[in-house]
Amino acid sequence: MAYLQDVRARGLQGGPKKLELPKEVASSEASIKRGKEMFEAIECHKCHGTEGRGDGPSRPELKDEWGQPIAPANLTKRWNFRGGRSRTEIATRLANGVLGTPMPAFLERWRKPEDIWHLTNYIVSLGPDSPQPATLVTVAR
């Protein structure tokens, strides 16, 4: 109980600050192209790889805030994303980053805040929303 009182005394009560995302941009070929440009410009490929599979050259060096190795998200498998796979959830993580991981917040770094939606549209285009059934392989003795 003393810990909770200490947190309250420091003014940290209340939930996280509400994030105001820029006006949503619908997915289109032009938006996805702009998103791919952003992916390269802000060097997402260093961690997530050029195809978004989580196999970038920085992968072996990535550590969480406790110094433990951490793998970047495979962007082609949105069903595994921390915090959800919807467009709004992805845009929110791009804007805020992911606490405890090397994933930085980007919203205030961009000159055009709507680029978050272009990058989101590109990420959504990299793979399906849910796992697809695999081909069944029958093995005989």
PELIN-V606184 format. One record per residue. SS is DSSP state (a for helix, b for strand, c for the rest). PHI is phi in radians with two decimals (none if undefined). PSI is psi in radians with two decimals (* if undefined). Layout:
BEGIN
ss->{SS,SS}
phi->{PHI,PHI}
psi->{PSI,PSI}
END
This chain:
BEGIN
ss->{c,a,a,a,a,a,a,a,a,c,c,c,c,c,c,c,c,c,c,c,c,c,c,c,c,c,c,c,a,a,a,a,a,a,a,a,a,a,a,a,a,c,c,c,a,a,a,a,c,c,c,c,c,c,c,c,c,c,a,a,a,c,b,c,c,c,c,c,b,c,c,c,c,c,c,c,c,a,a,a,c,c,c,c,c,c,a,a,a,a,a,a,a,a,a,a,c,c,c,c,c,c,c,c,c,c,a,a,a,c,c,c,c,c,a,a,a,a,a,a,a,a,a,a,a,c,c,c,c,c,c,c,c,c,c,c,c,c,c,c,c}
phi->{none,-1.08,-1.10,-1.09,-1.12,-1.11,-1.08,-1.10,-1.11,-1.52,1.40,-1.71,-1.23,1.59,-1.40,-1.15,-1.12,-1.26,-1.60,-1.76,-1.33,-1.15,-0.96,-1.13,-1.93,-1.14,-1.24,-2.70,-1.04,-1.15,-1.15,-1.11,-1.09,-1.11,-1.08,-1.13,-1.06,-1.13,-0.97,-1.33,-1.14,-1.67,1.10,-1.06,-1.11,-1.11,-1.76,-1.52,1.45,-1.15,-1.70,1.40,-1.59,1.35,-2.09,-1.23,-1.14,-1.47,-0.86,-1.11,-1.62,-1.26,-2.37,-1.40,-1.21,-1.75,1.48,-1.56,-1.03,-2.47,-1.63,-1.22,-1.11,-1.46,-1.24,-1.51,-2.17,-1.10,-1.15,-1.71,-1.12,-1.20,1.46,1.93,-1.98,-1.24,-1.03,-1.13,-1.14,-1.16,-1.06,-1.11,-1.17,-1.11,-1.22,-1.64,1.38,-2.14,-1.00,1.46,-2.16,-1.29,-1.23,-1.43,-1.48,-2.05,-0.93,-1.43,-1.53,-1.64,-1.22,-2.00,-0.99,-1.16,-1.07,-1.01,-1.25,-1.12,-1.13,-1.04,-1.08,-1.13,-1.06,-1.07,-1.28,-1.31,-2.91,-1.25,-1.28,-2.47,-1.05,-1.71,-1.02,-1.52,-1.24,-1.41,-1.95,-1.75,-1.98,-1.89,-1.26}
psi->{-0.59,-0.62,-0.79,-0.69,-0.67,-0.76,-0.78,-0.68,-0.51,0.05,0.42,0.17,2.92,2.87,-3.08,2.73,2.45,2.27,2.29,1.78,2.62,2.92,2.33,2.45,2.18,2.61,2.34,2.96,-0.74,-0.70,-0.75,-0.70,-0.78,-0.69,-0.70,-0.69,-0.74,-0.72,-0.75,-0.70,-0.68,0.20,0.65,-0.54,-0.36,-0.61,-0.82,-0.15,2.79,-0.49,0.00,0.31,0.16,0.39,0.60,2.88,-0.37,-0.16,-0.84,-0.39,-0.19,2.35,2.60,-3.11,-0.17,0.11,0.15,2.51,2.49,2.40,2.43,2.72,2.48,1.85,-0.16,-0.09,1.29,-0.41,-0.23,0.00,2.44,2.33,0.04,2.87,0.00,2.82,-0.76,-0.72,-0.68,-0.81,-0.66,-0.75,-0.63,-0.70,-0.79,-0.33,-3.06,1.97,2.44,-0.04,2.97,-0.06,1.93,2.90,2.43,-0.27,-0.81,-0.12,-0.30,2.46,-0.60,1.74,-0.48,-0.23,-0.38,-0.71,-0.62,-0.77,-0.69,-0.79,-0.66,-0.82,-0.76,-0.57,-0.22,-0.37,3.04,2.85,-0.49,2.85,2.50,2.50,2.39,2.88,2.32,2.24,2.16,2.27,2.26,2.61,*}
END
